[in-house]
Amino acid sequence: MRVLILGGGGVGGYLGYRLARFGKAEVSLVARGKHLAMIRERGLRVIDDGEEATIRPEHTVADPSELGAFDLILVTVKHTDLASSLELIRENIAPQTLILPLLNGVDHRREILELYPDADVMEGCIYILSNILEPGVIRKKGAIFNLCWGREGFDPTDYTEIITLFDRALPRHKPTADIALEQWRKYLFISPMAALTSLHGKTMDRIVAEHSEELRQLMDEIASLARAKGIPLSDETVDKTFERMRQTLPGAKTSMQLDLERSKHAEIEALVGYVVREGKKLDVDVSGMERVYGALKDGDR
């Protein structure tokens, strides 16, 4: 099976490594800069729970347009790079191609279909702690890994080859027609936590300890928004998510917080602005998130 990883960073690089090494797929990576150069020179080295291995992708490129059609395209870029990255795969999509976005946020299938309305596009979310340690080297931290994917009305029997590949290669994955609920469960965690760590410049454990009331307000707003969109996020789910937040590792930061600290483009629109826009559209009170969004936008100028 031919697999293209659109975004060979911490998440995409690790998935490409697993699919190539354990799934025996023909994996190509889209990367850039020094990371691209080092993978071409030395291969992609992955450190996973103390174990190290190196793979040689079939192709490592900045532009995949000359590589032909793929069976599976995993989109693992940041939302800030999504529009420009999607333009790169126009020549890689065929009738058999499945596109699976694994980004922070909850609205990516719609965005992809706007550009490629005839494509077979899923929704997905992933739980993983993985980053570029240095150019050409990916480090995965801890045992956290879970991939959920599918779409409404999805029939897994139509995708047995993808499921077989994922069964061989990935620690855990779940094909589901209830993917919207899975995405919003993750969004309930990452959106308010990214918003407040970025706003206050504090680690996740300090946000829980010092801004718990504000954090809970944003979580309640997201749950209300989800329910207005027909996603049954219960009060029990909010409570359980808040307890998970209490268990975050001391000193851990969100990716959006790190991007802002490093003066990089941050996923403010996908993780905060989306809540504000949808809240206004559906007449849901998201005043807490609106205040945070305004402050972050002012600081990002």
C-alpha positions in Angstrom: 0.0 0.0 0.0 1.3 3.5 -0.9 1.0 5.9 2.0 1.8 9.6 1.9 2.5 11.5 5.2 1.7 15.1 4.6 3.7 16.6 7.4 6.6 14.4 8.6 7.0 16.1 12.0 6.4 14.6 15.5 3.1 13.0 14.8 3.4 12.3 11.0 7.0 11.1 11.3 6.1 8.6 14.0 3.1 7.3 12.1 5.2 6.9 8.9 7.8 5.0 10.9 5.2 2.6 12.3 3.5 2.1 9.0 6.7 1.4 7.2 8.4 -0.7 9.8 5.5 -2.8 11.1 2.9 -2.3 8.4 5.4 -2.9 5.5 3.7 0.0 3.6 5.5 2.0 1.0 5.7 5.3 2.9 6.6 8.7 1.5 7.1 11.8 3.7 6.5 15.5 3.0 8.9 17.5 5.1 10.9 20.7 4.9 14.1 22.4 5.9 16.8 20.7 7.9 14.4 17.9 8.8 14.0 17.0 5.2 17.7 17.2 4.5 18.6 14.9 7.4 16.0 12.3 6.6 17.3 12.2 3.0 20.9 11.9 4.3 20.5 9.5 7.2 16.9 8.2 7.2 14.3 8.9 9.8 15.4 7.9 13.3 12.6 7.3 15.9 13.1 6.9 19.7 10.1 5.1 21.1 10.1 4.3 24.8 13.9 3.7 24.9 13.9 1.7 21.6 15.5 3.3 18.6 15.2 2.4 14.9 15.8 4.1 11.6 13.7 3.8 8.4 14.3 5.0 4.9 11.1 6.4 3.5 10.4 5.5 -0.2 10.5 9.3 -0.9 11.2 12.3 1.3 10.2 15.5 -0.5 9.0 19.0 0.0 6.6 18.7 -3.0 4.9 15.3 -3.7 3.3 16.3 -6.9 5.6 14.1 -9.0 5.0 10.9 -6.9 1.7 9.8 -8.4 -1.4 8.6 -6.7 -1.5 7.1 -3.1 -3.9 4.7 -1.4 -3.7 6.7 1.9 -2.8 10.3 2.7 -2.4 11.1 6.3 -2.6 14.9 6.9 -0.5 15.7 10.0 0.4 19.4 9.4 -0.7 22.1 11.8 -3.9 23.9 11.0 -2.0 27.1 10.1 -0.3 25.2 7.2 -3.4 23.2 6.1 -4.6 25.3 3.2 -1.1 25.6 1.6 -0.3 21.9 2.3 -3.5 20.6 0.7 -2.5 22.4 -2.6 0.5 20.1 -2.7 -1.5 16.8 -3.0 -3.7 17.7 -6.0 -1.8 15.2 -8.2 -1.7 12.5 -5.6 -5.4 11.9 -5.3 -7.2 9.2 -7.2 -10.6 7.5 -6.8 -9.0 4.9 -4.5 -7.3 7.5 -2.3 -8.4 7.8 1.3 -7.5 11.1 3.0 -7.4 11.1 6.8 -6.7 14.4 8.6 -5.2 14.1 12.1 -5.0 17.8 13.2 -6.0 19.6 16.3 -9.6 20.8 15.9 -13.0 19.5 14.7 -13.7 20.8 11.2 -11.1 19.5 8.9 -13.1 17.2 6.7 -15.3 20.1 5.6 -12.2 22.1 4.7 -10.6 19.3 2.6 -13.9 18.6 0.8 -14.2 22.3 -0.1 -11.0 21.9 -2.1 -11.5 18.2 -3.2 -15.3 17.6 -3.2 -15.0 14.2 -4.9 -12.3 12.8 -2.5 -12.9 10.1 0.0 -12.2 12.0 3.3 -12.5 10.8 6.8 -12.3 12.5 10.2 -9.7 11.6 12.8 -8.1 12.4 16.1 -5.0 11.1 17.8 -3.6 11.0 21.3 0.2 11.0 21.3 3.2 12.8 22.7 5.8 13.0 20.0 8.1 15.7 18.7 11.1 16.4 16.5 14.0 16.0 18.9 16.4 17.3 16.3 16.4 17.3 12.4 15.8 13.7 11.3 15.0 12.4 14.8 11.5 11.8 16.3 11.0 11.1 20.0 7.8 9.6 21.3 7.2 10.1 25.0 5.5 7.6 27.2 2.9 5.0 26.3 0.1 7.3 25.2 -1.2 6.4 21.8 -4.8 6.2 20.5 -6.0 6.9 17.0 -9.8 7.2 16.2 -11.0 7.6 12.7 -14.1 7.3 10.5 -17.1 9.4 9.5 -20.8 9.5 10.0 -22.4 6.5 8.2 -19.0 4.8 7.9 -18.9 1.1 7.3 -15.5 -0.4 8.3 -16.0 -3.4 6.0 -15.4 -1.0 3.1 -11.9 -0.3 4.4 -10.5 -3.7 5.3 -7.1 -3.0 3.8 -6.6 0.2 5.8 -7.8 -1.6 9.0 -5.5 -4.5 8.4 -2.6 -2.1 7.9 -3.4 -0.2 11.0 -3.8 -3.4 13.0 -0.3 -4.5 12.0 1.4 -1.1 12.5 -0.3 0.9 15.3 -0.5 0.3 19.0 -4.2 1.2 19.2 -6.7 2.4 16.6 -10.5 2.6 16.5 -12.5 2.9 13.3 -15.9 4.4 14.3 -18.9 6.1 12.8 -19.2 8.1 16.0 -16.0 10.0 15.2 -17.6 13.4 15.9 -18.0 12.5 19.6 -14.4 11.3 19.8 -13.1 14.5 18.3 -15.1 16.7 20.7 -14.0 14.7 23.7 -10.4 15.5 22.7 -11.3 19.1 21.8 -12.8 19.5 25.3 -9.3 18.9 26.7 -7.0 20.6 24.2 -9.0 23.8 23.4 -9.4 25.3 26.8 -6.0 24.1 28.0 -4.3 25.5 24.9 -6.2 28.8 25.4 -5.3 29.3 29.0 -1.7 28.1 29.0 -1.1 30.5 26.1 -3.0 33.4 27.7 -1.4 33.1 31.1 2.0 31.7 30.1 1.8 28.9 32.6 2.2 25.1 32.4 -0.9 22.8 32.3 -0.6 21.7 36.0 -0.4 25.4 37.1 -3.5 26.3 35.0 -5.5 23.5 36.8 -4.2 24.6 40.2 -4.4 28.4 39.8 -7.2 29.0 37.2 -9.6 26.1 37.8 -12.7 28.2 37.7 -11.8 29.9 34.4 -10.8 26.5 33.0 -14.1 25.0 34.0 -16.0 27.9 32.4 -14.3 27.3 29.1 -15.0 23.6 29.3 -18.7 24.2 30.0 -18.9 26.5 27.0 -17.4 23.9 24.7 -19.7 21.3 26.0 -22.7 23.6 25.4 -21.5 24.3 21.9 -21.0 20.6 21.2 -24.6 19.9 22.3 -25.9 22.7 20.1 -24.2 20.9 17.2 -25.9 17.6 18.1 -22.8 16.1 19.9 -23.8 14.6 23.2 -21.0 15.8 25.5 -22.4 15.0 28.9 -21.6 16.7 32.2 -20.0 13.4 33.3 -17.6 13.7 30.3 -16.7 17.2 31.4 -16.1 16.0 35.0 -13.9 13.1 33.8 -11.9 15.4 31.4 -11.3 17.8 34.3 -9.9 15.0 36.4 -7.6 14.0 33.6 -6.4 17.6 33.5 -5.4 17.3 37.2 -3.1 14.4 36.2 -1.0 16.2 33.6 2.7 16.0 34.1 4.3 18.9 36.1 5.9 21.4 33.7 4.1 20.2 30.6 3.1 22.9 28.0 0.7 22.8 25.2 1.9 23.0 21.6 0.1 26.3 21.0 1.8 27.8 24.0 5.2 26.6 22.8 4.5 28.0 19.3 3.6 31.4 20.7 6.7 31.4 22.9 8.9 30.6 19.9 7.1 33.3 17.7 5.7 30.6 15.4 2.3 30.6 13.8 0.0 29.1 16.4 -3.3 27.3 16.0 -5.4 30.1 17.6 -8.1 29.9 15.0 -8.6 26.1 15.1 -8.5 25.9 18.9 -10.0 29.1 20.1 -11.5 31.2 17.2 -13.6 28.3 16.0 -15.4 28.2 19.3 -16.2 31.9 19.1 -17.4 31.8 15.5 -19.6 28.7 16.0 -20.9 30.1 19.3 -22.1 33.3 17.6 -23.6 31.3 14.7 -25.5 28.9 17.0 -26.3 31.6 19.7 -24.4 29.8 22.4 -22.8 31.8 25.2 -19.0 31.4 24.8 -18.1 34.8 26.4 -15.2 33.3 28.3 -13.6 31.9 25.2 -14.4 35.2 23.4 -12.4 37.1 26.0 -9.5 34.8 25.7 -9.6 34.9 21.9 -9.5 38.7 21.9 -6.5 38.7 24.2 -4.6 36.1 22.2 -5.3 37.8 18.9 -4.0 41.1 20.3 -0.9 39.5 21.6 -0.2 37.6 18.4 -0.1 40.8 16.3 
